[in-house]
Amino acid sequence: MPTTIRVYEGRHGREEEVEVRDTGEFHVPAACLPALADFCAALSAKIDAVMAGATHDRKVVNRRARRLERAARHLLAAYQRTYNDDGVWDVEADELHLDYVIALEALLISPNDKREGIADNIRSRAAALFLAPDHQEEATEIVRRAYKARSAYVHGDVIKDQIGQEQLRTLRLLTLQVILRWLVLTPSDTEDLAPLLDAVAQDTVRENHISQPLRAFFTTTPPRNRPADVTAT
């Protein structure tokens, strides 16, 4: 990771040089702070609701909490090795791809899935989280490329030769959207979201369990840039 040298006043008035990670800046205009606070509070409440299951002796809520924790851990591991919006070290690219794929699998896989169909299921479920056909097609293609890269890595090839930096960035952004939408939509009374995502071909399922909750969330507590596929009614 890029680092910089900062000088601090140490003991006995002596200056000490310390090598620290160069994290850059994150600026939010004052006018946007209330909306950002509301958005973060809404997400924190959903995270707390899922993670509360880890304190109960119930398989369903326990597993759901572990899966969210696992997805978050791999996303964080990838972010810690991403030094700007579209850049990673070439030697890190392989493992970053794996971190994003694992995060997607943790949330979108179902205990009833057969091993040979996992990639197809993750592609279709990721796409089902988006409301517009063009966004669904884009999600399907991003996940398809990610699994192709994953296969290349497993067979000893180098992922960065298969997928470029910009495609790695799109995978990161998709993973963020999947985690966010999973938090918005995941039901509190079932083991996972997969059965609902598998049933989106039924219009009532898509409208009642996917479209309406997403529109409601992004209308009530919208981020600064509302997702293009979600429009308020």
N, C-alpha and C positions, 0 to 999 in steps of 0.2 A: 504494500500500500504506500502511496506517496506520503512523505513525512516532511516536517519543517522543524527548524530549530527555534525554540523560544527561550528568551532570557528572563530568569526570575531572580529576585533578590533572595539570597540564601542566608545562612547563618553568618553572624559577625559582619553583615553588610556586604558580603561577597556575592558577586553575580554568578549564577549557575545556569549553564546551558542544558536544556532538556529537549530531547527529540520527541515530538508528538505527531500524531496522525493529522494530516491536513484534511479537515472535514468540510471546508468551504462554509458558505453562509446559507441560512434559511430565513427569508424575510417575508413577513405577512403584514400588509398595510393595516393600520389601526382600524379602518372601517370594516375590514374583513374578519377581525378577531371574534366578534360575537357569533357570527355564523360558523366559524371554525370551531369555537368552543362547543356549540350545540352539536355539530357533526361528531366531534370526538366523544362527547358525552353519550350520544346515542350508540356509537360503536362500542364504547367501554361497557355500557349496560348489557349489550348483546354478548360480548365476550365474557363478562361476569356470569351471565345466565348459563352459558355453555360450560364454563369452568367450574361452576358450582356443583356440577354433576360429579366431579372428582372427589367430593367429600361425602358422597352417598354410596352405599353398598348396593348399587343397581347397575347391571351390566350395560344397559343401554346408555345411560347418561355418562357412565365411566368411559366407555369406548369413545363416545362423541367428544368428550373433553380431551382425551389422549390424542385423538386425531387432529384436533385444532392445535394443540400444543406442538405436535410433531410438524405440522405444516408451517407454523410460525417459526419454529426453530430452524428449519431449512431455509425459509425465506430470509431470516436474519443472517444466517451464515453466508448466503449469497450477497446480501447487501453489504456486509462487512468487507467484501472483496470487490466491490464495484466503486471505482473512484470518481466517476462522473456519470452523467445521464446515459451515455452510450459507450462507455469504455471500461474494459477490464484487462488485466494482464493476460497475454496469450496463454501462459502456463496455468492460469486459473479458469479459463473458459470451460474446459471439460467438466470440472466439478460443479461449476455454476449451473450448467445445463441439468446435471443430475439433481441438484438441490431443487430447482424449479419443478422438474418432473415428479420428484418425490412429494413435494408440497401439493401438487395437483392430485396425485394418487391418494394421498392421505385423506383428502376431503371428498373425492368423487368416486372412490372405489366402494363396492358393496361386498359384504361378507358372502353373498350368494354368487358372486362373479366366478366364472371359470378362468383359469390362468391364461388360456390361449386367446381369450377375448378381451383382455384388460385394455389394450390400446384403443380398440374400437369403442369400448364403453366410455373411456375417459374423453375421447374426442366428441362423442355424441352428447355427453352430459355437460361438458364445458360449453358446447354450442347452445344447448338448451337454456343456459343462463342468460342469453342475450335475446332481445325482443325483435330485432330487425333481421330479415333474411341475410343481408349483406354482412352484418356483424357475426351472424351464426356461421356463415361460410368462412369468414376470416379466422374465427376461433378454431374451426375445424382444421384449417390449413396450418395454423401455428402449432397446434398440438401434434398434427401429423409430422411436421418437420422435427419437432422436439423428440418424438419417439424414434424417428429415423436416426437422429444424432445419438440418442441413447443406445440404440442397437449398434451403431458404429463404435461407440466407446467400449461396449461390452466385448466386441469382437477384436479389440486391439487397435482400432483406427483412431485418428485424432479428430475430435468433434469440430474444432474450429475450421477444419478444411471442408466440413460439410455445411456449416451454418455460420454466417458472418456476424459481426458485432451488432449490426442493426437488427438482425433476426433474433439475436440474444436479447436485445432490448425489448422487442415486441413480445417475446416470451415472458419477460419480467413483468411487463405491464398487464399481460393477460392473467398471469398468476395473481397479481394484486386484485384485479377485478373479480376473479373467481373466489378468492378468499372473502372479499367484501360482500359479494352477492350470496355466498354460502352463509355468512353470518346473518344477513337480512332474511334469508329464506328458510334456513334449516329449522325444521319443526321441533317442538319441545317434547312431543309424545311418541316419536318414532326413532329408530336407530340412526338413520341417515337420510339424506336428501335424495339419494339415488332413485328410489322407486317413483318419486314424483317427476324427476327429470326424464326417466325412461317412458313416462306416460304422457309427455307433452304433446304427442300427436293428437290427443283428445283435447278439443278446443276448451272445454270447461276446466280441465286440469291446468292448462297453460294460463288461462285468464285468471282463475281463482287462486292458484298457488304460486305462480311465477310473476305474471305481468302486474296484477294489482298490488301485491306487496312491494315490488320494486318501485313502481310509480309512487306509491304512498311514502316510502322511505325517502326517495330522492326529492319529493315535493316538500315533505315536512322538515327534513334536515338536509338540504342539498349541499354538496361540496361546491367549491368555487366554480368548477367546471363540471356541469352535469353531464353524465354519459350521453353520447349522441343517440344511442338506441332507446333511451328511456325518455319518454315525453309525458308531461303532466296532462291529465285528463281535464 
